[in-house]
């Protein structure tokens, strides 16, 4: 008897199915729970370091008959683990300065650790030197370092006094002094002394926090949710046949492949496009639609799409981790709501969560640090090659699934 047909043994003296030996109460072999953390570790190591590959590779692997797992259990558990690891990856990407959300969490770390990990390194000078070596033009320089220039200028430039700003008339509030320290004294809980100065400080704080990374994450999430809703409505209205499902998978797989090839071509021929918010909005809509209609392809398209739209690759990877975590949360809420309405028990669908989280959360800091230390050009090639390989893998998996050769690719 092969391992694929040994999911259950029939006892001729009774009328019920006996679970295989050395299995847990749910009929899943105990070795599966021991192996899952290791698979999750390597899957998340790749995902958090280059922004893709966790769900795309993990779900088909766990769907193979040897693991004795149901698709719903795998998908829902992976969603929860993506939420947890995405939030944790955001924290480490912030610590390693792969992303700029207007705050500096390195202040909470010991100075020796900051210097040891080179977290105090000036990113503007570092990236400029790399670009000069690559021989890229002025447009490429502006596209790649604008985030770092903005961050460094904010730290180096002196704070602006509300009195010196053209938006505030000093005659309206004679109590406001020229000293910037006066503004810093106001409590963030409310305008206790001078309302005008407090509101000015609140405006400056919001402006500092509203960085380009913050804008990108917001656009990806908002338009991603819209795209997911559209695809969900389409899925609910139309019952897809086997050929239509195959066509959808091929559409997403070919798109991933094309994005990977574009990254490689753009990097080789030193061509970069200018950033624009509407490009990110369209990208969010497309990635959300693809994830809702096919269940995959979010990470590779989101990362490579941002890079094609003129985003620095390290910021693109970190922003994708944050956006995907929030979108995973929306997927979990929809699933729980659907089960509650139908009166189904959701507990069994999340039985793999602890084992997935153990492996994935352990790898997150290593992945974020890898993103930090890899050189700019090398990381672009790594992302391009990984996206291209994922596209090829997705095409092969779709063909094998359609032919009935590999049920795990469904």
VOGU-3710 file (C-alpha; in Angstrom, 3 decimals, decimal comma):
1> xxxxxxxxxx> 0,000/0,000/0,000  1,421/3,389/-1,012  1,662/6,381/1,296  -1,016/8,199/-0,740  -3,611/5,495/-0,099  -2,796/5,027/3,567  -4,897/7,884/4,902  -7,201/5,399/6,600  -7,459/1,708/7,397  -10,686/-0,164/7,395
11> xxxxxxxxxx> -11,370/-2,608/10,233  -13,448/-5,498/8,868  -14,908/-6,292/12,284  -16,394/-2,811/12,672  -18,214/-0,272/10,578  -16,012/2,755/11,185  -12,712/3,977/9,765  -9,699/3,760/12,062  -7,098/6,547/11,745  -3,551/5,496/10,837
21> xxxxxxxxxx> -1,152/4,742/13,663  0,940/7,523/15,206  -1,624/10,164/14,266  -3,329/12,916/16,243  -7,017/13,052/17,120  -7,854/14,782/13,835  -6,334/11,946/11,773  -3,257/13,930/10,711  0,079/12,100/11,273  2,138/13,610/14,090
31> xxxxxxxxxx> 5,195/13,984/11,848  3,273/16,581/9,800  3,143/18,959/12,782  6,887/18,473/13,292  7,748/19,222/9,644  5,448/22,228/9,076  7,537/24,721/11,145  10,639/23,966/9,037  8,721/24,402/5,761  7,203/27,625/7,094
41> xxxxxxxxxx> 10,627/28,885/8,201  12,184/28,645/4,738  9,009/29,896/3,014  8,888/33,042/5,151  12,656/33,531/4,910  12,218/33,984/1,160  8,948/35,929/1,450  10,094/38,580/3,949  13,470/39,058/2,267  12,207/39,560/-1,306
51> xxxxxxxxxx> 8,463/40,048/-0,694  7,070/36,925/-2,345  6,811/33,137/-2,340  5,223/32,198/1,008  1,654/31,326/0,049  2,502/30,509/-3,576  4,859/27,688/-2,593  3,578/26,673/0,850  -0,046/25,915/-0,092  0,748/23,517/-3,003
61> xxxxxxxxxx> 3,368/21,696/-0,900  0,966/21,156/2,008  -1,776/20,129/-0,444  0,144/17,007/-1,482  -1,578/13,781/-0,306  1,328/12,864/1,979  0,326/15,585/4,460  -3,334/14,459/4,815  -4,519/18,083/5,046  -7,686/19,740/3,743
71> xxxxxxxxxx> -7,467/22,794/1,488  -9,624/24,997/3,752  -7,425/24,237/6,747  -4,277/25,090/4,795  -5,563/28,319/3,233  -7,064/29,770/6,417  -4,039/28,837/8,539  -1,694/30,386/5,972  -3,790/33,590/6,010  -3,429/33,911/9,792
81> xxxxxxxxxx> 0,294/33,208/9,663  0,699/35,799/6,869  -1,036/38,355/9,101  1,265/37,659/12,065  4,480/37,460/10,060  3,549/40,499/7,965  3,138/42,658/11,059  6,332/41,276/12,595  8,206/41,782/9,313  7,022/45,412/9,274
91> xxxxxxxxxx> 8,592/45,974/12,692  11,926/44,476/11,633  11,916/46,300/8,294  11,440/49,506/10,285  14,294/48,597/12,619  16,597/47,848/9,683  15,489/50,998/7,825  14,140/49,157/4,791  11,001/51,298/5,033  10,159/54,783/6,301
101> xxxxxxxxxx> 6,860/55,329/8,118  8,010/58,589/9,698  9,315/57,088/12,939  12,703/55,810/14,089  12,300/52,648/16,208  16,094/52,277/16,417  16,000/54,666/19,372  14,703/51,851/21,569  17,655/49,591/20,682  21,004/49,629/22,528
111> xxxxxxxxxx> 23,600/51,843/20,830  26,076/48,965/20,556  23,530/46,855/18,663  22,681/49,756/16,321  26,361/50,242/15,462  27,009/46,497/15,190  24,185/46,049/12,659  25,153/49,335/10,926  21,643/50,702/11,402  23,004/54,232/11,833
121> xxxxxxxxxx> 24,477/54,242/8,314  23,521/57,164/6,051  21,351/55,585/3,368  21,383/58,544/0,998  25,169/58,436/0,556  25,133/54,640/0,411  22,533/54,413/-2,360  24,066/57,305/-4,305  27,433/55,539/-4,375  25,820/52,305/-5,583
131> xxxxxxxxxx> 23,950/54,120/-8,363  27,072/55,988/-9,462  28,903/52,657/-9,774  26,050/51,296/-11,896  26,198/54,343/-14,165  22,505/55,164/-13,929  21,249/58,592/-14,974  19,701/61,447/-12,998  16,162/60,073/-13,390  17,181/56,734/-11,931
141> xxxxxxxxxx> 18,962/58,468/-9,060  15,849/60,476/-8,224  13,600/57,406/-8,480  15,743/55,285/-6,169  16,841/57,634/-3,423  13,928/60,041/-2,979  12,724/58,147/0,086  16,131/58,253/1,732  16,742/61,906/0,826  13,383/62,838/2,340
151> xxxxxxxxxx> 14,190/60,915/5,515  17,694/62,390/5,868  16,514/65,945/5,165  13,885/65,609/7,854  16,536/64,574/10,384  19,141/67,172/9,342  16,986/70,229/8,722  16,022/72,414/11,706  12,389/72,423/12,797  10,224/75,140/11,330
161> xxxxxxxxxx> 8,739/77,715/13,679  4,993/78,223/13,310  5,583/81,993/13,390  7,886/81,894/10,367  5,402/79,883/8,304  3,361/81,859/5,754  0,286/79,847/6,739  0,095/81,470/10,197  -0,319/85,171/10,890  1,635/86,132/14,061
171> xxxxxxxxxx> -0,842/88,933/14,739  -3,581/86,368/15,312  -1,675/84,838/18,221  0,808/87,229/19,881  1,509/84,701/22,644  3,377/82,414/20,248  7,103/83,028/20,568  9,696/82,585/17,883  11,350/79,802/19,831  10,666/76,350/18,424
181> xxxxxxxxxx> 11,107/74,900/21,888  7,864/76,601/22,849  6,018/74,447/20,298  7,714/71,297/21,563  6,423/71,961/25,066  2,784/71,406/24,119  1,279/68,153/25,280  0,131/65,785/22,514  -3,054/65,079/24,468  -4,588/68,397/23,496
191> xxxxxxxxxx> -4,179/72,170/23,028  -3,792/72,994/26,718  -1,937/76,316/26,283  -2,164/77,750/22,791  -4,517/75,975/20,361  -2,910/77,423/17,243  0,600/76,235/18,110  -0,667/72,806/19,193  -2,544/72,296/15,927  0,555/73,371/13,998
201> xxxxxxxxxx> 2,617/70,766/15,845  -0,040/68,120/15,131  0,082/69,061/11,425  3,885/68,743/11,340  3,662/65,361/13,087  1,109/64,033/10,585  3,190/65,363/7,690  6,240/63,543/9,046  4,329/60,290/9,461  2,677/60,562/6,026
211> xxxxxxxxxx> 5,751/59,434/4,088  5,724/57,941/0,633  5,833/54,447/2,145  2,723/55,301/4,173  1,001/56,536/1,011  1,923/53,383/-0,908  0,680/51,021/1,811  -2,593/52,976/2,090  -3,144/52,888/-1,695  -2,286/49,180/-1,948
221> xxxxxxxxxx> -4,673/48,302/0,878  -7,615/50,510/-0,159  -7,546/49,628/-3,848  -6,574/46,036/-3,028  -9,742/45,645/-0,957  -11,791/47,147/-3,830  -10,230/44,690/-6,276  -10,858/41,781/-3,908  -14,531/42,773/-3,523  -14,952/42,958/-7,307
231> xxxxxxxxxx> -13,399/39,529/-7,818  -15,435/38,051/-4,949  -18,672/39,284/-6,561  -17,600/37,801/-9,898  -16,739/34,468/-8,232  -20,114/34,403/-6,445  -22,063/35,235/-9,609  -20,347/32,866/-12,004  -19,576/29,198/-11,418  -16,229/28,653/-13,069
241> xxxxxxxxxx> -15,707/25,510/-15,127  -12,438/23,594/-15,068  -11,229/25,298/-18,252  -12,132/28,757/-16,920  -10,275/28,112/-13,656  -7,271/26,990/-15,694  -7,453/30,176/-17,787  -7,556/32,347/-14,636  -4,511/30,595/-13,162  -2,621/30,964/-16,439
251> xxxxxxxxxx> -3,516/34,675/-16,606  -2,033/35,318/-13,143  0,993/33,086/-13,809  1,800/34,786/-17,128  1,440/38,217/-15,483  3,918/37,212/-12,748  6,338/35,911/-15,403  6,088/39,130/-17,453  6,680/41,306/-14,362  9,810/39,322/-13,524
261> xxxxxxxxxx> 11,148/39,673/-17,051  10,413/43,427/-16,982  12,466/43,822/-13,788  15,410/41,998/-15,367  15,197/44,043/-18,589  14,830/47,356/-16,716  17,804/46,530/-14,487  20,020/45,317/-17,324  19,355/48,331/-19,557  19,340/50,781/-16,590
271> xxxxxxxxxx> 15,814/52,021/-17,192  13,555/53,216/-14,369  10,179/54,954/-14,481  9,001/57,913/-12,423  6,880/57,326/-9,314  3,208/58,381/-9,463  0,439/57,651/-6,954  -2,051/56,611/-9,658  0,315/53,849/-10,800  0,302/52,393/-7,275
281> xxxxxxxxxx> -3,504/52,693/-7,154  -3,843/50,671/-10,386  -1,316/48,155/-9,045  -3,319/47,760/-5,823  -6,517/47,198/-7,816  -4,901/44,558/-10,031  -3,173/42,689/-7,177  -6,342/42,678/-5,067  -8,399/41,420/-8,019  -5,879/38,668/-8,779
291> xxxxxxxxxx> -5,705/37,525/-5,147  -9,494/37,431/-4,864  -10,099/35,590/-8,119  -7,199/33,109/-7,981  -6,006/33,172/-4,346  -2,371/33,940/-5,202  0,119/36,096/-7,045  -0,084/39,082/-4,696  3,525/39,335/-3,487  5,444/38,987/-6,781
301> xxxxxxxxxx> 3,151/41,369/-8,673  3,043/43,947/-5,842  6,836/44,040/-5,373  7,841/43,969/-9,041  5,022/46,376/-9,938  6,242/48,935/-7,393  9,789/48,649/-8,705  8,584/49,194/-12,279  6,617/52,220/-11,013  9,841/53,798/-9,718
311> xxxxxxxxxx> 9,900/52,591/-6,110  13,176/51,599/-4,386  13,257/47,801/-4,090  13,837/47,681/-0,330  10,875/49,993/0,285  8,770/47,965/-2,165  9,503/44,694/-0,330  8,759/46,134/3,128  5,602/47,959/1,967  4,281/44,765/0,384
321> xxxxxxxxxx> 4,741/42,852/3,667  2,684/45,472/5,516  -0,049/45,709/2,880  -0,362/41,924/2,541  -0,740/41,563/6,318  -3,659/44,014/6,347  -5,316/42,366/3,335  -4,873/38,960/5,008  -6,715/40,364/8,021  -9,636/41,367/5,795
331> xxxxxxxxxx> -9,667/37,843/4,325  -9,758/36,291/7,815  -12,636/38,556/8,873  -14,618/37,652/5,728  -14,023/33,938/6,328  -15,065/34,102/9,993  -18,167/36,125/9,083  -19,117/33,648/6,362  -18,714/30,676/8,733  -20,723/32,448/11,442
341> xxxxxxxxxx> -23,592/33,156/9,031  -23,612/29,531/7,838  -23,247/28,189/11,388  -19,983/26,391/10,651  -17,249/25,693/13,185  -14,089/27,653/12,289  -11,836/26,127/14,950  -10,696/23,175/12,847  -9,668/25,445/9,957  -6,965/27,098/12,086
351> xxxxxxxxxx> -5,346/23,988/13,574  -2,057/24,601/11,724  -1,644/28,237/12,837  0,677/27,665/15,843  3,044/25,436/13,846  3,174/27,840/10,891  3,791/30,839/13,158  6,631/29,102/15,036  8,604/28,652/11,823  7,678/31,853/9,987
361> xxxxxxxxxx> 8,125/34,267/12,901  11,546/32,781/13,685  12,802/33,560/10,172  11,421/37,117/9,947  14,335/39,037/11,548  16,900/37,176/9,414  14,914/37,933/6,256  14,553/41,654/7,045  18,275/41,940/7,799  19,087/40,195/4,519
371> xxxxxxxxxx> 17,058/42,852/2,695  19,032/45,516/4,578  22,542/44,300/3,740  22,085/43,223/0,096  23,300/45,790/-2,424  20,797/47,703/-4,547  21,586/46,199/-7,936  21,950/42,659/-6,579  18,556/42,881/-4,863  16,906/44,040/-8,092
381> xxxxxxxxxx> 18,303/41,014/-9,908  17,281/38,688/-7,056  13,696/40,007/-7,133  13,575/39,773/-10,940  14,875/36,212/-11,043  12,633/35,080/-8,164  9,540/36,621/-9,804  10,391/34,993/-13,141  10,901/31,584/-11,512  7,625/31,920/-9,593
391> xxxxxxxxxx> 5,890/32,718/-12,886  7,350/29,620/-14,554  6,485/27,507/-11,504  2,888/28,824/-11,510  2,477/28,011/-15,213  3,761/24,447/-14,717  1,561/23,991/-11,628  -1,522/25,234/-13,527  -0,860/22,812/-16,413  -0,287/19,850/-14,066
401> xxxxxxxxxx> -3,433/20,708/-12,147  -5,512/20,945/-15,339  -4,174/17,596/-16,571  -4,967/15,992/-13,201  -1,339/15,070/-12,563  -0,812/17,205/-9,416  -3,823/17,750/-7,190  -1,728/19,868/-4,823  -1,536/22,656/-7,419  -5,316/23,142/-7,456
//
